[in-house]
Amino acid sequence: MNHRTLGRTGRDVSVIGLGTWQIGGDWGPVSEQDAFAVLDAAAESGVTFFDTADVYGDGRSELLIGRWRAQNPGWHGTVATKMIRRATTPSLQYATAEHFRAWTDRSRQNLGVDTLDLVQLHCPETPVLEADQVYDGLDALVEEGAVAAYGVSVETCDQALTAIAREHVATVQIILNAFRQKPLDEVLPAAAQAGVGIIARVPLASGLLSGRYTADTVFAADDHRSFNRHGEAFDVGETFAGVDFNAGVAAAAEFSRLAREADLEPAAAALAWTAQQPEVSTVIPGARNAEQARSNAAAGEIPPLPQDFLDAVASLYETTVKPQVHHRW
């Protein structure tokens, strides 16, 4: 497994991490036994970065990671969580020092730690990212020892650039995959220049880039790929990376063909495409079972992708996907 420095945290992390939204909720039921199997498999495969949030299953994801970590003291990895989505809206009126302390205290308790490795503002509204008092409050958490470092998770490239300009922002988490390439234009270069880490989320476009789905695929009612397909619950860009499902299935079929021509499985090729962007610190695919966790981690060992494959993916994006998503996020 390749490793990189996680921005201004200074921590060394695996280039393939683990996103734990699945073990919290919104992707259908995952038992505690299965959740622990996913965490075990990821750790055994060399993963040293877990990403969670206080709203994943109303804290279930954090609690499970905390219990797993207590049972696995030999795992010396980094756990990042997020806050602000417990508020009625992720708006400036809730981005106060008092709320920050309450939310981080809850996460510290859930995770069973005195100091959070990294806490991220969880896709807040833009005014939150522009306000000096927000960063003053986050700096206070660091000074008090409640968190070791802080970052932001954002929806748009403009939000990412706003955060990168702040002196103490350690990381930016943003959607980046073969079907969401806009961050390559400005965000990744700006982050590299500032020394800010990039955490790439939704690297498989909610599974679309795995090539497993057809236009007839049906997802469970409690899976966000059913209930948020048009942005009914949260930003539609979080579901299939904002790509229309039917159009995305067709594009994913072409991506799968290109991957197999390069002697790679589609999911592995998609993860490697994101992980091999030199400015990316870590990529956080989710997993519902141990097999998926191991397969995802193996993508961190794939040699540099062939240039003809990269060129073909760029062309596929330009002609098929870019008109849908590039201008929106």
KOLPA-732937 format. One record per residue (C-alpha): residue in three letters; x, y, z. Coordinates in steps of 0.2 Angstrom, whole numbers. Layout:
BEGIN
("ala",(X,Y,Z))
...
This chain:
BEGIN
("met",(0,0,0))
("asn",(7,17,-5))
("his",(6,31,8))
("arg",(6,50,8))
("thr",(6,64,20))
("leu",(-11,70,25))
("gly",(-9,89,22))
("arg",(-5,100,37))
("thr",(-9,86,49))
("gly",(8,79,45))
("arg",(1,61,47))
("asp",(6,47,36))
("val",(-9,39,28))
("ser",(-13,25,16))
("val",(-17,31,-1))
("ile",(-33,20,-1))
("gly",(-43,24,15))
("leu",(-60,18,21))
("gly",(-76,28,20))
("thr",(-88,22,34))
("trp",(-105,29,28))
("gln",(-111,12,24))
("ile",(-108,5,41))
("gly",(-118,19,48))
("gly",(-134,20,37))
("asp",(-142,26,21))
("trp",(-135,12,11))
("gly",(-146,-2,18))
("pro",(-143,-13,33))
("val",(-126,-18,39))
("ser",(-124,-29,54))
("glu",(-112,-25,68))
("gln",(-103,-41,63))
("asp",(-102,-36,45))
("ala",(-96,-19,50))
("phe",(-82,-26,61))
("ala",(-77,-38,47))
("val",(-75,-23,35))
("leu",(-64,-14,47))
("asp",(-54,-29,50))
("ala",(-51,-32,32))
("ala",(-47,-14,28))
("ala",(-34,-14,42))
("glu",(-27,-31,37))
("ser",(-25,-24,20))
("gly",(-14,-9,25))
("val",(-28,4,27))
("thr",(-23,17,40))
("phe",(-36,30,37))
("phe",(-55,29,42))
("asp",(-67,43,38))
("thr",(-84,44,47))
("ala",(-96,57,53))
("asp",(-107,61,68))
("val",(-123,59,57))
("tyr",(-119,42,49))
("gly",(-132,32,57))
("asp",(-134,46,71))
("gly",(-117,41,77))
("arg",(-118,22,74))
("ser",(-103,23,62))
("glu",(-92,32,75))
("leu",(-98,20,89))
("leu",(-93,5,79))
("ile",(-76,12,75))
("gly",(-73,16,93))
("arg",(-77,-1,99))
("trp",(-67,-9,85))
("arg",(-52,2,89))
("ala",(-53,-3,108))
("gln",(-52,-21,102))
("asn",(-38,-17,90))
("pro",(-25,-6,100))
("gly",(-11,-12,88))
("trp",(-19,-2,73))
("his",(-10,15,73))
("gly",(-21,24,60))
("thr",(-30,40,58))
("val",(-49,42,61))
("ala",(-57,58,53))
("thr",(-75,63,58))
("lys",(-86,77,53))
("met",(-98,89,61))
("ile",(-112,102,58))
("arg",(-125,92,49))
("arg",(-133,88,66))
("ala",(-139,106,65))
("thr",(-156,110,57))
("thr",(-146,117,43))
("pro",(-127,118,41))
("ser",(-128,137,41))
("leu",(-118,150,49))
("gln",(-130,152,64))
("tyr",(-126,135,70))
("ala",(-107,137,67))
("thr",(-103,143,84))
("ala",(-90,138,97))
("glu",(-103,131,108))
("his",(-110,119,95))
("phe",(-92,114,90))
("arg",(-88,109,107))
("ala",(-104,100,110))
("trp",(-102,90,93))
("thr",(-84,86,96))
("asp",(-87,80,114))
("arg",(-101,68,107))
("ser",(-89,62,94))
("arg",(-75,60,106))
("gln",(-86,50,117))
("asn",(-92,39,103))
("leu",(-75,36,96))
("gly",(-68,33,114))
("val",(-54,46,112))
("asp",(-48,62,121))
("thr",(-43,70,105))
("leu",(-50,68,88))
("asp",(-37,65,75))
("leu",(-46,76,62))
("val",(-63,85,62))
("gln",(-71,92,46))
("leu",(-85,104,44))
("his",(-97,93,35))
("cys",(-102,101,18))
("pro",(-108,117,27))
("glu",(-116,132,17))
("thr",(-104,144,9))
("pro",(-105,158,22))
("val",(-99,146,35))
("leu",(-83,144,25))
("glu",(-81,162,23))
("ala",(-83,168,41))
("asp",(-68,172,52))
("gln",(-76,167,68))
("val",(-79,149,62))
("tyr",(-60,147,60))
("asp",(-57,155,77))
("gly",(-69,142,85))
("leu",(-60,128,76))
("asp",(-43,135,82))
("ala",(-49,135,100))
("leu",(-53,116,98))
("val",(-35,113,93))
("glu",(-29,124,107))
("glu",(-40,115,120))
("gly",(-34,98,114))
("ala",(-51,92,108))
("val",(-45,90,90))
("ala",(-28,88,83))
("ala",(-32,96,67))
("tyr",(-47,102,57))
("gly",(-52,102,39))
("val",(-68,104,28))
("ser",(-78,93,17))
("val",(-86,103,3))
("glu",(-98,101,-12))
("thr",(-90,113,-24))
("cys",(-73,118,-30))
("asp",(-76,136,-26))
("gln",(-80,131,-8))
("ala",(-63,121,-8))
("leu",(-53,136,-14))
("thr",(-61,147,0))
("ala",(-56,134,13))
("ile",(-38,131,6))
("ala",(-34,150,8))
("arg",(-36,148,27))
("glu",(-20,146,36))
("his",(-24,132,48))
("val",(-36,121,37))
("ala",(-27,105,36))
("thr",(-37,95,23))
("val",(-51,97,10))
("gln",(-62,83,6))
("ile",(-71,84,-11))
("ile",(-79,72,-23))
("leu",(-66,67,-36))
("asn",(-68,53,-48))
("ala",(-67,49,-67))
("phe",(-84,56,-68))
("arg",(-81,72,-58))
("gln",(-65,79,-64))
("lys",(-67,98,-61))
("pro",(-56,98,-45))
("leu",(-41,94,-56))
("asp",(-42,111,-64))
("glu",(-39,122,-49))
("val",(-42,114,-32))
("leu",(-29,101,-33))
("pro",(-15,113,-38))
("ala",(-20,126,-25))
("ala",(-20,112,-12))
("ala",(-3,106,-16))
("gln",(4,124,-16))
("ala",(-4,127,1))
("gly",(1,110,9))
("val",(-17,106,11))
("gly",(-22,87,10))
("ile",(-35,81,-2))
("ile",(-47,67,4))
("ala",(-56,61,-12))
("arg",(-73,55,-8))
("val",(-86,46,-19))
("pro",(-72,38,-30))
("leu",(-84,25,-37))
("ala",(-98,37,-40))
("ser",(-109,28,-28))
("gly",(-104,12,-36))
("leu",(-108,17,-54))
("leu",(-90,16,-59))
("ser",(-89,-2,-53))
("gly",(-99,-7,-69))
("arg",(-111,-18,-60))
("tyr",(-127,-8,-63))
("thr",(-139,-8,-77))
("ala",(-154,4,-81))
("asp",(-165,-9,-72))
("thr",(-155,-10,-56))
("val",(-166,-7,-41))
("phe",(-159,-1,-24))
("ala",(-167,-3,-7))
("ala",(-179,10,-1))
("asp",(-167,16,13))
("asp",(-152,17,1))
("his",(-148,35,-4))
("arg",(-147,29,-22))
("ser",(-165,27,-21))
("phe",(-171,41,-10))
("asn",(-159,55,-16))
("arg",(-158,52,-34))
("his",(-164,69,-38))
("gly",(-158,78,-22))
("glu",(-173,75,-11))
("ala",(-163,73,5))
("phe",(-146,81,2))
("asp",(-135,88,-12))
("val",(-138,77,-27))
("gly",(-120,77,-31))
("glu",(-117,65,-17))
("thr",(-127,52,-27))
("phe",(-119,44,-42))
("ala",(-108,60,-42))
("gly",(-123,70,-49))
("val",(-123,60,-65))
("asp",(-140,55,-72))
("phe",(-142,37,-68))
("asn",(-147,30,-85))
("ala",(-134,41,-94))
("gly",(-121,36,-80))
("val",(-124,17,-83))
("ala",(-120,19,-101))
("ala",(-105,29,-98))
("ala",(-99,17,-85))
("ala",(-101,3,-97))
("glu",(-89,12,-108))
("phe",(-77,15,-93))
("ser",(-78,-4,-89))
("arg",(-73,-8,-107))
("leu",(-58,3,-106))
("ala",(-53,-4,-89))
("arg",(-54,-22,-95))
("glu",(-43,-17,-110))
("ala",(-30,-11,-98))
("asp",(-32,-28,-89))
("leu",(-41,-21,-74))
("glu",(-57,-23,-65))
("pro",(-68,-7,-67))
("ala",(-68,-3,-48))
("ala",(-50,-5,-46))
("ala",(-46,6,-61))
("ala",(-58,19,-55))
("leu",(-50,19,-38))
("ala",(-32,19,-45))
("trp",(-37,34,-57))
("thr",(-41,44,-42))
("ala",(-27,38,-30))
("gln",(-14,41,-44))
("gln",(-18,60,-45))
("pro",(-2,66,-36))
("glu",(-10,79,-26))
("val",(-22,67,-18))
("ser",(-18,61,0))
("thr",(-30,47,2))
("val",(-46,40,-7))
("ile",(-61,34,4))
("pro",(-71,21,-5))
("gly",(-84,13,6))
("ala",(-87,-6,8))
("arg",(-102,-16,14))
("asn",(-92,-32,16))
("ala",(-74,-38,19))
("glu",(-71,-44,1))
("gln",(-75,-26,-5))
("ala",(-64,-19,8))
("arg",(-49,-30,2))
("ser",(-52,-27,-16))
("asn",(-53,-8,-13))
("ala",(-37,-8,-4))
("ala",(-28,-18,-17))
("ala",(-30,-3,-29))
("gly",(-17,6,-19))
("glu",(-4,-6,-26))
("ile",(-8,-4,-44))
("pro",(6,2,-55))
("pro",(4,18,-65))
("leu",(-10,17,-76))
("pro",(-7,17,-95))
("gln",(-7,33,-104))
("asp",(-19,27,-117))
("phe",(-31,22,-104))
("leu",(-30,39,-95))
("asp",(-32,48,-112))
("ala",(-48,37,-116))
("val",(-55,41,-99))
("ala",(-52,60,-102))
("ser",(-61,59,-118))
("leu",(-75,49,-111))
("tyr",(-77,63,-98))
("glu",(-76,77,-110))
("thr",(-89,70,-122))
("thr",(-101,61,-111))
("val",(-101,67,-92))
("lys",(-94,84,-92))
("pro",(-109,93,-99))
("gln",(-119,86,-85))
("val",(-108,90,-70))
("his",(-94,101,-73))
("his",(-103,118,-72))
("arg",(-113,113,-56))
("trp",(-100,109,-43))
